[in-house]
């Protein structure tokens, strides 16, 4: 291919820069839908990320609204979800729902309409859940209360019954029951929790003794047939007038009062009681109160169809009553509630099993009411007004998460920066949307605790976690958060208290971050196409509220390479069909296997449905159920249930079960892996890696005329992979969401239903592997150089390294680490830290010693963060701290941990720091890929692979390792695919390359024209962004991080530094067909380049490289490199200057400003002199460690050569 014939392509809406960092764009031959191919370059607005937009304490301005929204639109945000929230900071003047607040909302909606942004808002003040000062106690969440009395019967009983407890002067009677007094009081285990009482705990589980019957009633239990409803004999004052039968009677007066829970966080008019979640009338009242005020102001955007309302995650505790509960319970359960009301007061009615089944029926009624009268009704009200509905349908409420979100337009999960906190909710949201035929899966994205956020984050630091969430099913980031900036110029300005991440126009890299958003938009567009492909439908069970699947409960133990989604009872009962042995849903989703949870019960309705589906050909795997959980028609239902179970599972056994039933099949007592083996079901995706432990995740979607796999690398190392996909007869292409490039794959094999191809992933890299219908006959099986295979369809020989290194107690581990966030470091030795926090702060981690070696063993774990280091030993699933060193860690740091006779010593940058506690266990240095799962995350910072020594190395050896410096890992690629009209490769090294075509034989390509890299060494002129406390210009004799510079204005600089250099290019560098690249080496943290007056675009992820073939020229060239770092350095620098505002300390969360200065309230410029920054939350002090900043290099001009196949 001739030089300069690469196709130049530019896309509208700023989605593609003039020249992409890694080359020019090329459109591959069409085969997959033309619409998808075209839209990949320029996706629609529906694919763009959204952001939460927090208006803090009513301090909002129209000028700030316009500036915020224009900035969001400029960088590629597709919509906002507005919250009015109260934080620990001063107030503004816009009280919730006041005329001023309504006017500001109207302005925001108008601006969104002008800018083409969707405008959503939370349905009340705060973020949970639906309430305000307008909710009266009778329409608020209700809690059952009661009093008891004992009376002697055989006469007329006239007695004033004590009124039960009440809150906010509100109480209503519910029902009065009487029953013959029993000799003792028997209670149900955890009965308050099982009856949904507030503050009693969450996620109750039915406890049934499947060996006992319901026939015998103990002396301490109440006979349900003896219970009487005597409500009609009590007047409104509580006076009972009842002809009591003979005997001693216990009377319980049941009523209900408000739970008193209020929406949160809120204040002023926006704060009040939460509406009754079991009552549609209560929600109607709340919704109508809001909309009567809002809808007239928002009419244009509502009519445009781009206004939405949101119910955020449920955080307002439980309720267990509503005014019409008795009738609602009878309608759903088929029997009257009064006989069993005493169970709700802690008594046993009938026997324990009977009471447990009643409580299950009661909880199911609560869940059904909340789904129908709260979530479904919210959807109905929204649709009546042309409003988009959204929710996060989870978090410790009395409901079924999947049922709650079933009818919403958009369901959201959430994930928190640097941890696995709530990440499983993304899988739940994706499952709800897929099962109900909806495409958009949202997530509250990158919610930041202060340890991990506080302006430390930047686009690349969030990439691997974001990509991992994409493989969980996410296809719309909704950033947490953008704090409204009421002031025009204050930086970093307003915060949402302690919380991040800091996605505002006032962040240093906000505008440069648009390149990251382009990447996200392309990813989200692709992941919104087609239907999810998975093999397993995981049934969530029939508890309501059930297991906490949003926090990882019921996650199936399925082998790597297979995927799954959740399905609840309603999906199985009403939407699942079976076709050709596949479990099918109406919108094209299908699965191979239904996996039941480890529960010992099923309802009769579901048992009947499973029988029907298995007879039709469904494959099911799971434990043999023992009983039914409901009291409804129990005797007849139990008989039928046992018959169905016998037919499906056969006789009771602990042995593996594999039964053919009708056209289907039932497995039990078998791990899923063995089930797949019996079904001869190959993995959908398999890979091996040259490194042996690459952490790779994927997701697969089926298109109308092809398939798409998204494959992502979870750590910051280059990875060489060989991947197999369960497809045959397709032509694969590689689509790069960062650049928009689409590359034909020349090296692949396709046989026996499997397509195998090599993949190269950059640090934290990702790619879409797109399979088209037409398979190319012209392809290669391998490429080799000097006898070494570079590209091949043959898998690497092993996948795993140092998994069980057999050394203990005497060893050393050495590595370089660059922490990027703080961490919670224990204060005391011996403290156990639960690994369920799933943080990404461990550069060295491992499975437990017990898991790998048995009792008496532990593995070595290292935590490294900006605020210190800790050595842990992991004997079981917890971590025991044996060495703690709290110290500032700035930039790249060398760590060595030396174990001598079981006692650890820590060395930092060659210096001894301290000795730790000697272990009574055998401690092993096991370096493994521990994080390639759904619970743990790879180290989110830079590091080198740990070196393990099988002896305690000396201090001189440690010093020698430190003196060698940080080894800079360049791209290890010798050859890689390129974008072109025909299949071809980009060669980075001279040599003789041997190609092995699939048709047989070999051919050779000789590359001999590549020159050695040309380093741009010597002086660089550096200029700085104005008003950031830095000098106008400095000269650097060599590139190094700005935070090491002796001058304070440079050391503490935050913003954009522009590096200027002229360099001379010799003819040999650009002669013939050579491609020419500019490689920036290391940067901190995002860069833009201008070469010879041409803008080359933004680089935000490694490799920080540009194809400059079309722009570089012989002779003198002028280069500008604009590098932007984060805010912490300047914020730390300002801590050395006099205090300007008073702050109140809130422990480890930081400090909040006590009052806003007048200039800030009035929108005037910050007074000159003093500090550079102004912020409402203080996270740093003068001793906080600095971050790397600027262009670090080495900067090189490199050659490569393209060759067609």
N, C-alpha and C positions, 0 to 999 in steps of 0.2 A: 504493500500500500504506500502510495506516495506521501511524503511529508506534507502537512498542511491540508490534507484532504479529509481530516476528521470533520464530521458534521457539527456545525455550531447550531445550538438550539437555545432560544431564550423563552421563558415562560412568563405569562402575565402575573399580575398581583405580587410581584417581588419574590416569587417562589424560587427562581433560579437566578443567581448572580450572573454577571457578564461572562465570567469564565469560572467554572467550578474548580475547587481546590485540587482535585485529583485528575482533571482532564475535562475535555469538552463532551457535551451530551450527544448521544446517538440513539436514534429510535430503531430498535431491533425489528426484524421482519414481523409483520402482523400475523397473529393466529389466535391468541387469546382475544377476547372481546376488544374491539377497537376503542370502545368507550373507556374500558379500564386502562388500556395502554396510554391513551391520551390524557386521562385524568390523573395518572400516576405523576406526570410532570406538573400538572396544575390542578390539584384536587379541589373539590368544592368546599365551600365554607363549613358544611356539615362535618367535614373531617378535621377541622381545626381544633386545637385544644381550647378549653374554656378555663375560666378562673373564678374562684370565689372572690368576692369583692366586699370587704368588710368596712362598714361605716362605723367608726368607733365613737361611742358615747355621744352621738349626736353632733360631733364637730365635723361638719360637712359644708363645702362651698360649691357653688355652681362653677366657678372657675376651675376648681380642683376636679370636679366631675368631668368637665370637658377635656382637661389635660389628661386625666387618667384614661378615658375611653379612646381618645385619639392615639395615645401611646400604645394601648392594647391593640387597636386596629392596625397600627403601623407594623407591629412585630408579628402579627399573624394570629391573634386570638379571635376565636369565632363567636364567643358569647360570654356573658357574666352571670353569676348567680349572686345577687346582692343580699347581704346580711346586715342588720342593724344589731350591734352587740355591745354589751357593757363589759369593759375591762377595768383593771385597777389603775385608772388614769383620770385626769380631769374631764369635765363635761363641756359639751358645746351647747348650742341653743336649739337644735332641731330635735325636740322630743318626739318620740314615736307616734305616728299618726296625727301629729299637730299640723296645722295649715302650712307651716314652713317645711316640715318633713315631706308632706304631700307635694308641695311645689318642687322640692329637690328631686323627688322620685319622678315627677313628670318631666323635669329637665333631663334626668338620666335616661328615661325611656325615649324621649325625643332624640337625644344624641345617639343612642344605640340604633334607632331607626335610620338616622342620617348616615351612620357609619356602617350599616349592614351587620350589626351585631345582634345576636339573640339576647334578650333581657329577661332573666329569671330573678325571682326573689324568694326568700324563705317566707313561709306562711305566717310567721309571727316574729316578734323580736327574739334575738338570741338564735341558738341553733337546735333547741329542743324544747318543746315539740310543737304544740298548737295551743296557745293560750294568751292571756293578756288581762288587763284590769277590768275588761268588760264581761268576763266570764263569772256569773253568779255561782255560789256554792252548789245549787241544785243541778247545774249543768257541768260541774267539775268532776274529776275522777273520784270514784266512790269506793269506800272501803266498808266491809261488813263489820259491825260491832254488836255486842250482845251483853245481856245480864241474865243471871240465873236466879231462880227462886225454888224453894221446896215447899210443897203444900200437902196437907192430908185430905184425901178425898172422901167420898160418901156423903157429901154435903155441898151446899152452895159456897163457892169460894169467892169472896169479895176482897180484893187486895190490890193495892197500888203497886204496880210493877216498876221497879227502878229503871229509869231511862238510861240507856247505854251512853258511853262516852261520845262527845261531839266536839268537832273542831269548827272554828269560825262561827259559832252559834248556829250551826246547821245540823239538823238531825231529822230523819224520816224513818218511820217504822216500815219493816219489810214483812215479817211473818212471826207469829208466836206459835210455838209448838210445845206439846206436853207429852211426856212418856213416863211409864212406871219407873221409879227410881231404882237404880242398880246399886249393888253392894260395894263395888269398887269402880274406879275410873281407869279404863284402858285407853291408850292413845295410839294414834298412828305415828310411825316414825317420820319426823320432819313434816308434820301435818300443816304447819303454817306455810311452809314453802310450797307444799303440794296444793294448798288452797289459794295460792297467789296473793298472800298477804304482803303488803309493802314492807320492805326492809327485812324480809325473811330469807333471802337468798334467791338464786335464779336456777333455771334449767332443772326442775325437779324430775325425778324418774319414778315411774310406777314400780312398786315392789310387791310381786305376787309369789305366794307359795304355791307352786304348780302341783304339789303333791297333796294338798289339802282340799277339801270340798267346801261348798257354801252351805252345808246342811246344818251344822251344829252352831248354836249361839251360846257363847260363854256367859257366865254369871255377870261379868263386868261389861258385857256388850248390850246394846239396846236392840230390842226386837223391832225391826222396821214396821211390822204389822201392828205394833202397839202405839205407834206415834200418832198423835192427833194434831190437826191444825186447828187451833183455838183462836185464831186472829180475830174472828168476828165477835168474840166475847170480850174484847178489850176496846175501850173507847179511845178517843184522841188524846186524852190526858194520861193514858196508861193504866186506867182503872180496869181491873179484870173482874168480870161477873160471870162465873162459870159453874155449872152443875158438874162437879168433878166426880167421876166414878170412884168406887171404893179403892183404897190403897194409898200408898205414898207416891206422890207425883213430883217430877222435876219439870219446871217450866223455864223455857228460854225465850226471852224477848229479843228477837233479832231486828236490827235496824241498820241504817247506813249513814255515814257522814262523809264529808270530803276528805280525801287523803291530804289535802293542803299543799300538794306539790305545785310549784310554779314553773313557768317557762324560764329557761336559763340559757346564757347569762343575760339578764335584762335589768331594766330600771325604769323609774317613772311610770308614765302611762302605759308603757309597753310591758310592764311586769304585772303578772296576775296569775290566777289559777289556770291550770291545764284543763282543757275541756274533757268531758267524759268520752273515753275512747270506745265505749260499747254502745254509744247512742248517736244515731245519725242526726237527731234533732240538735244535740249539743254541737256537733261539727258544723251543721248548717248555720247555727247561730253565730259561731266563731267566723266562719267563712263569709257569711253575708255582712257581718259587722265590718270586716276588713274591706270587702269588695265594694260596699256602698260608698266608701270613702275613696278607694283607689281606682276603681274601674273608669269613672268619668275622666280622671286625669290621665289614664293610660290607654284610652280608647284607640288612638291611631296604631299603636304597636300591637294591641290585642287583635284588632281587625287584620293586621298584617300577618298574624299567625306566628309571631316570633316573641311571644311573651309566655313565660312559664312560672310555675310555682313549685316549691320544693318542700318536702318533709325530710329533715336531716335525720341522722341516726337517733334511735329512741333512747333517751337518757332521763326519763322521768318516772322510773320505778314502776311498781305494779299497781293494779287495781283488781278488785274481785267482785264488784257489784255494779248494778245499774238498776234503775227504778223498775224496769219490767223484766228483771232476770228470771223470776219464777216461770213466767209464760214462755220466755225464750228458751229456757232450759227444757221444758216439757216438749216444746215444738221440735227440738233437735234430738233429744234423748229418748223420747217416747214414754217417759214416766214422770210423775210429779216429784218436785224437789223436796217437799216438806218432810217426807219420811227420813231424809238423809241430811237435813240441815244441821243436825247435831255433829256430824262429821266435821263441818266447817268450824265447830267450836272445840274440836280436839277429841271428840268422843268416837268410839267404835260402834257402828251400827251394823247388826248382823254378825259379821266377823271381819277380820282384817282384810281378806280378799275382797269382800263385798264393799267395804269402805274405800279400799284402794281403787276399785273399778268406778265407784261413784265419783271419786276425786278426779279420775281420768276423764270421765264424762263432763265433769264440771269445768276442768281446764280446757277441754276441747270446745265447750260452749263459749268460754271466754275468748278463745282464739278465733272461733268463727265469728263472734260478734265484732271483734276488733277488725278482722279482715273485711267484713261486709260494711260495717257502719262507720269505720274510720278510713281505712285505706281505699276500699272500693268507692265509698261515698265521696272521698276527696277527688278521685278520678272523675266521677260523674259530674261533680260541681265544676271541675276545671273544663271538662269537655263542653258543658252547657255554655260556657263563656269563651270558648275557643282558646283555652289556656293549655299549654304543655304541662304534663304532670311528671314529677320526678320524686324519687325517694331513696334513702339508704334504709332498707327494710330490715333492720336488725338492731341488736344490742340490748339484750336482757329485758325483753318485754314479754307480756303474756300472749304471744302470738307465734304463728308459724312463719318464718322469714320468707320462704318461697311463696307461700300463699299471699302474704302481705303485699308482695311486689308484683303479683301475677298480672294485674291489669294496668299498671303504670306504663306511661310512655317510655320512660327511661329509668332503669334501676342503676344505682351507684353502689360500689364498694368503697373501700378506702385503704390506703397504705401509708405508713409513717416512715419518714426518712431514716435510713441506716438501720432499721429494725424490721422484724417480721410482724410487728404489731398490726393486727387487723388485715394482714395481706390476704388471708384466706377468704375474706369477704368479697374479694374481686372474683374469685371462682364462683361464689354464690350468686353474685349479680350477673355474671356471664351465663350461668346455668338458667336463671330465671328468664333472661332475655331470649336465649336460644330456644328453650322449651316452649316459649310462647310466641315464637316467630318474629322476634324483634331484633334489630341489628345493632343499635347503639348501646354499648356497655360503658358506663361512666365510672369514674373513681375520684374521690377526694384524694388528690395526689401529692405526695411528698410532704405531708403534715410534719412539721419540724419541732421537736423538743429543743430547748435552748442549748443542750449539749451538742446537738448535731447541726443546728442551724446557725443562728446569730450572724448572718451574712458570710458564713464560711463556705456555703454551697455555691456551686457554679455548674453550668450545663453538663460538662463531661462527668462531674462527680455524681450526677444523678442518672446517667445513662444506663448503667448496667441494671440498676434496680427498676428503672422504667421499662427497659426491655423485658426483664423478667416478668413484670406485671402484664406486658403484652402477651406473653406466652401463657398467662393464666386466663386470658380471654378479654382483657381490657382493650377498648379501642377509642376511648376519649379521656384524655387527661382533663381533670377539673382541678386546677392548681389550688392548693391551700398554702398560700393565700395572697391576695393583693389587698393591702391595707390602703384605704382611700387616703390620698394626700391632699389635704385641704389647702396647703401652702404652695405657692408657685415654684419656689426655689430652694426651700430647706431640704438638706440632704444629710443622712438618709431619710429623715423626716418621721412621719407618723408610723407607729408600729401597732400590731395587734397584741399588745402586752409582750409576753415572753415568746409567743408562738411564731413559727416560720412555716414554710420557707419564705424568703423575702423577695417576692416577685412584684416589684414596683418600678415605675418609671424612674425612681430615685436611686435604684440600685446601679452600681457602676457598670455592670455588663448587660443591663436590661435590653438596650437596643441592639447590641451585638448578638444577644441571645436569640434573635429572630432566626438565625440559621439552625439552631436546635429545634425551634418550633416548626421550621420547614420539614426537617427530618421527622418530627413527631406527626405532622399532618400527613405526610406520605405514608408513614406506617399505619396510621389510623384509617386512612382511606382504604388501604389494602385489606386491613383486618375487619373492615365493615362489609367486605364483599363476600358473596357466597355463603356457605353454611359450615359450621364447625364440624370437624371430623374427629371422632373418638370411638373407642371400642367399648367403653363401660358406662352404663347408666347406673349411678349410685343412688339407691333409695335412701332417703333421709329418715325414715321411720315415721311413727304415728304419735309420738309425744308432741304436745303443744302446750307451752313452749318446749321444744325438744332439745337435743344436744346442740351445743354452741358451735355450729358448723362455720360460723364466721371467724372463730378463733382456732380452727383446725380440727374440731371433733368430727368423727366419722370419715376423716380423710382415708381413702382406701390404700391399702398396701399393694399397689399394682406395680409390675416391673417397669423399669425405664424403657421408654419407647412406645408406651401406650398412654392414651389420654382418656379423660372421663369428664362427665358433668353430673351434677346432682339433679334428682327428680323427687318431688314430694308425692304425697298421697293423691292429690287432685290431678296431677299429670298422669299418673298410672290409671286412675279410675276413668278419666274423661278424655284423654288425648292420645294415649298409646294404642297403636295397632301393630300387627305383625304381618310382614310381607316378605316372602322368600327367606324366612328365617331371621330377618332383621327386625329389631325393635324400632318402629317408625313413628314419627310425629308429623302433623299435617304440613309443616313447611319444609320438608325435605331432610330434616335431621334424622339420623338413624344410628343404632348401636348394635353391637354383637351380643352383649351380655348385660343382664340385670343383676346387680350385686346388692344383696340384702345386708343390712347392718347386723351386728352381733346383738340382736334382741330376741327375746323368747316369746314374743307375742305378735299377732296380727289381728286386725279387725276382720269380722266375717265378710264385710263388703270387699275388702282387699283380697282376702283368701279366694273368694269367688272369682275376682278379676284375674288373679294369677293363674288359677286353674284354666280359665278361658284362654288366656294368652299362651300358656304353655301348650295347651292342646293345639293351638294354631301354629306353633313352631318356635315360641320364645325359649331362649336359653337363660336359666336363672341359676345363681349360685348364692348360697347362704345357709345359715343354721336352720335346722328344723324347728319351726315355732311350736310352742307348748300350749298356748292358751290364747284367749281373747281378752283385751283390756277393758271392754265396755260392759256395763251392767244391763244394757238394753237387750231385752228378749234373751237373757243370758242362757237359759236352759236349752232352748231349741237351737240357738246360734252355736253353742258349744258342741252339740252333737254333730251339726253339719260341719263345723270347723274341723273336728277330729277326722271326719270322713275325707275331707279335702286334703288335709295334711298327709293322711295315709296314702292317698292316691298319688300325691306329688312326690313326697319324700320317702315313702315306704316306712318300714318299721324303725323304731328308735335304735340308733347305733352310734358309736363313736368312730367307727371305721369310715373311710372315704366313701362317698355316695356318688354314683354316676348313673342316673336313671333316664331312660328314654320314656317320655310320657306323651302320647299322641304324636304330634309332629315335632315336639319340643324336647327339652333335656333339662334335667335338674341335677345340680352338683351340690354337695355339702361336705363339710369337714376336709376341704381341700384349699390350699392357698391359690390365689388367682393365677399365679405363674403356672401351676400344674394344670389348672383348667385350660389356660391358653395352649399348653402343650397338647392336651387331649383334643383340643379343637384344631390343632395344627395352624394356629393363628400366629403369623409372624409379626414382629414389631412394626409399627407404622414408620418409625424412625430409629435408626441405629447409627452409632458413630464410634470411631476409634480416633485417638490423637497421637501425634508424635511425642507430645509431652507425657502422655500416659495418664494424665489426670485432669484433662480439660473439663471445666464445668459448663456444659452446653445445655440449653433448653430450646424447646421448639413448640410451635402450634401449627396445625394443619387446617386449611379451609378448602372446600371444594367449590369450584366455579362451574358455571353452566358448560363450559368447554375446556376445562383444565383444572389444575390444582395449584395451590399456593402454600408453601411452608415458610414460616418465619423462623430463622435459626439465629440464636444469640449467644454470645460469649459472656460469662458472668464475671470474669476477672480481667485484670489489666496486663495480660501477657499476650503476645502473638501466639496464635494456635494454628497448627496444620492438622486438618481433619480429613478423614475419609468417611463419607456419610452414605447410608443406604435408605432409600425411600420405598415404601410399599406401593410402587407404581411400575407399570411397564408400558412401552409403546408411546412415550411422550418425549418431546424435545425439551430439555431443561435450559433455563436461562437464569442469570443472576441479576436481580434488580436491587440497586443501591438506593435506599431511601434518603441518604445524605446528599447525594449528587444528582439523582435522577437518572444515572446511567443504567443501561440494560445491556448485559454482556451475554452473548451466546456461549454455551458450555461446549467445549470441544473434546474434553476428556471425560468419558462416562461409559458405563456398561449397562446393559438392560437385558435381564434374563430371569426366568423363573418368578416373574411377578415383582422383581426388585430392580430398581435403578440405583446404581452406585456411582458416586462422583467425589472428587477431592474438593475440599473447601479451605480457603485461607481466611481466617478472621483476625482482624487487628485487635489490639488491646481494647476490651469492651466492645468489640465489633459485632455487627449483625448483618444479615442479608436476607432478602426474599428469594427463595428458590421457586421459580415459576415454571410449571410444566404445561407445555402446549400439546395439542393433539397430535401434531405431526412429528414423527420420530425421524431424526437425521441419520442417513446411512453413512455419512462422512463423519467419523469420530475417531478419537484416539483412546487407547487404554492406558498409556503411560508416556511420560517424558523423563529422560535421564540425562545426566551430565557427568562425564568422567566416571561412569559406572555407578553413580549414585542416583537413585530414583527421586525425582523432585515432585512429580505429579503422577498419581496412579489410582486405579480403581480397586487396588488390592488393599485390604484393611491392614492397619498396623498390627504388629504381632501381639501386643499386650495393651491393656488399658488399666493403668494403676502403677504407682511407684512408691517404694518405701512403705508399703502398707503395713508391714509387720516387721519393722526393723528390730532385730533381736539384740538390742543392747539396753542396758538399764543402769541407773544410779551413777554411772561414770560416763559422761558425754558432754558435748558442747553443741549449741545451736547459735549460728551467727547469720545476721542478715542486715540489710539496709532497709529502713522504713521511712516513709514520709507521711505522718498522720495528717489528716485534714479536718478532724473534728475532735471535740472533747468527748469524755465518756464518764460514766458513773464508776468511780474507782472505790473499792471498799476501804474503810478506815482502819480495820483491824485484821490482823492475821487470823487464819482459821475460819474466817467468815465464808459461808457457802453462798455462792451467787448462782441463782437458777439460770440455766442456759435457755430457758423458754423465752427469755427476753430477745433472743435471736438478733443480737446486734452484729454489726459488721466491723467491729473494732479488734478482732483477733487475727493478727498476721500468721499465727501458728495455732492450730486447733487440731482436735482429733476425736475419734470415738472414745468411749470410756475404757479405762484399763480393764474393768470387769468384762466388758463386751469382747475385747480383743484377746485378753490373756487369762481372765478368771479372777477370782478373789485374791486380794493382797497386791493388786497391781493398779497403777495409775498412769495416765498419759500426761505429758507436758503441754501446757497451754500458755501462750503469751498474749497479753493485752498491751497494745501501744496506742496512746492517744496524745493529743496536744497538752493534756494536763497531767500526764504521768504514765507509769508502766506498772504492770502487775504480772507476777508469775503465779499460775494456778496449777493445781494437780487435779486431774479428773479421774476419780475412781469409779464413780457411777454417773448419774445424769446431772449432778451438780458440780460446781467448781469450788475448790478450797484454795483460798489465797495463802501462799507460803512466802511471798515476797512482794512488798508494796513500796514503790518509789514515786511519790507525788512530786513532779518537777515539770517545768515548762519544756516542751519539745517543739522546736521550731525547725521546719524544713526537713531535709534528708538527715537522718540520724542513724548511726551504726549501733546495733544492739548485739551483745553476746551474753548468753546465759550459760554458765558453766556449772554442771552438776558434778560434785566430788563426794563420793560415798553417800549419795542421796541428799546432799545439801546444796541448794542453788546459790550462785553468786551472780550479780548483775554488773555488766560493764557497758558504759555508754560512751560512744566516741573514743574508745580505747582506755577510758578511765574507770577504775573500780568505783562502784556506787555503794553497794551494800550486799550483805549476805542474808539469805533467807532462812526459813525454818527447815530443819532436817526432817525428811519424810520417813515414816515407819513403813512405807510401802515401796515396792519396786517400781521406779518411775522410768517410763520409756519415752524417747523422742520420736513419736510417730508423726510423720509429715504426710498428710493425705488430703485428698480433695473431699473435705468433710461437708462442704456447703452445697454440693450439687443436689439439693433437695428443696422441699417447699418451706423449710423452717429456718434455715440458717443462710447467712449471706457472706459472700466472699469479702475479704478485707477491702473497705472503701477508702482507699488511699493508695499511694504508690509503694511498691516494695520489690525487693529482689528475691528470687527463690532462696529459701533458707538452706544454709549449708550445715550438714550434720557431721560431727566428728565423734568417733567412738571412744573418746578419751577426754579428760579435762584439759583443754588447751591452756597454754601459759599466757601470762600477760603480754609477753613480747610477741607471741603469735597473734594475740588479739590486736595489739598496736599495729602490727604489720598488715592485718586485714583492713584496719581502719585507714591506714595511710594510702592504701591503693585507691581510695575514693569510690564514689558511686559509679558502678558500671552502667553506662548508658546503653539501653537496649534499642538498637535501631531495628527497623523492619528486617526480618530474616528472609524475605522473599527473594529468590533468585529469578523466578519467572512467575508471571501471573496473567490471567486473561485480560484482554483489552476490549474496549468498545469499538466495533467496526462493522462494516457491511458484511464481512465474512469472519469466520472463526479465526482467531489469532492470539498471539501472546506478546507480552511485554517482557523483554529480557533485560536483567539488571547486571549481568556479569558476562564477561567474555568466556568463550569456551565452545566445545563441540557438544551439541545437544542431539540425542537420539530419540526419535518419535516412533511409537509403536501404534500403528493404525489398527482399528478393530478388524479390518479386512485381512490382516496378516502382513508379515514382513516388517521392515523398518525403513526409516528415512532419516537424513541428518540435516541439521541446520548449524552453520558455523557463524558465531558472533565474535568479531575481533575489533570492532570500532569503538567500544565503550572506553571513555577516559576515566581516570581516577577522579574521585570527588574533589571539587575545588572549594576549599573553606574560605569564607569571607571573614578573615581575621583582621586584627588591628583595631584602630579607633572607630567608635560609633558615636555619632552625635545624637543625644537624647533630649527631646523637649517634652514638656509636661502639660497636661490639661490645666487650664487656668483655674485660679481660686481653690487650689487643693493644697496649699501650703508648701509647694515645691518650687525650686528655682526655675527660671524660664528654660534653662538649657544646661546640660553638662556634657562632658566628653568621657566616655568609658574606653579605656585602653584595651579592655577585653570584656567579653560578655559574662555577666554574673548576676545573680538575683539582686534586685534593688534593695531587698531588706537587709543585705549585708553592707550596704554603702555607709561610710562614716558620717555623711551629712544627714541631719535629722529630717530635713525636708524631702530627701530622697528615700531614706530608710522607712519613713512612715507614710510614703505616698500611696494613695489609693485613687484609681481612675485610669485614664488612658495615657500611656507613655509612647511617644513616637520615636522610633529608632531610624536614623537616616544614614545611608552609606552609598557611595558611588564605587563601582567596581568595573574592572575591564575584563571582557570576555574575549578569549583568543578564538580564532576561526575554527580550530579543531573541535571545540566544544559544541559547535552548532552545525558542523559540516554534514553533508549527505542526509541520511534519513533518521538521524538521531532525534530522540525526544529529549527535551531539557526540563529538568525539574529543580525547583527551589525547595529545599528542606530546611525548616526552621529549627529542627532539633527539639529542645524542650522549651515550653512557654508556660507562663502562669498569668492568666488562665485561658485567654481567648484572644485571637489576633485577626487583623485585617492587613492586607498587603496592597501596596501600589507600586507597580514597576513601570518605569518610563511613562508615568502619567496614566497608566491603565489600572483600574481597580480590579483586583483579582478575587475579591470576595473574602469571606470569613472562614477561618478554620477554628473549630471548637473541640475537636477530638483527634487523637493521633491516628495516623501520622500527620504531622502539621506540615503538609507538603502541597505544592502547587505545580501544575504543568504550565511552564512558561515558554513552551516551544514557539508559540506564535508572537511572543512579545519581546523576549530577550534578543539582543542584537550584538553584532560584532563591535568591539570597542567599548566605549564607556556606557554604563547603565546606571540609572538612579533608582535606588530602592528605599521605600518607606515601609516600615513594619510597625503597625499600631497595636500595642499589646495592652489589654485591660486586665487589671487584677481586682480583688475584692475589697470590701470596706474595712475589715478588721485592722489593717496596719495603720490607717489614718485615725480610726477610733481609739486605738491604743496610744498613738502619738498624742492625741488631744488630752489623754489622761495625765500627761506630764504638764499640762497647762492649767491655769487657774480655773476652778469650778465656776460655771456660769448659771447652773440651775440646781435646785434641790431635788434629790431623789430619795425614795423610800425603799429600803431593802426588803426583798421578798425571798430570802433564803437563796438556795441554789438557782432559783429561777432568774435572778438578777434584780435590778432596781427599776422602779417606775417613777416617772417624773411626777412631782407633787402638783405643780401648776405650770400651765403654758405661759411663756413670756409674752408680753404685750405685742411685740413685733410679729410673733408667730400667729397670734389670734387675729391681728389686723391685716395679715397678708403682706407685711412690709419686708424688705430685705433684712437679712441678719446683720446686726451692727458689725462694722469692720473691726479687725483685730481679734485677738483671742483665738478661740477654737475654730477650726475649719468646719466641723460637723455640728449638726443638731439632730438629736433623736430623742424619742420619748421613752426609750427603754435602754438601760445601761447594762451591758453584758461583760465589759472588759475593764481591767485596771491597768496601771502603768507597767505591771510586771507580766502581763499576759504575753505569750509567745507570738512572734510575728509569723506571717505566711510568706512563702516564696512569691516573688513578683517580677514581672517583666519578661524580656527575651533572654533566655539562658543559653540557648544554642546547643551544640555548634551549628551555625548556619552554613549550608553547603549547596553548591550547584552540582547536580548529578545528571549523568546521562543514562538513557535506556534506549533500547532498539525494539521496534515492533516488527513482527514477522507473521505473515498470514500462513494458515495451514492449507 
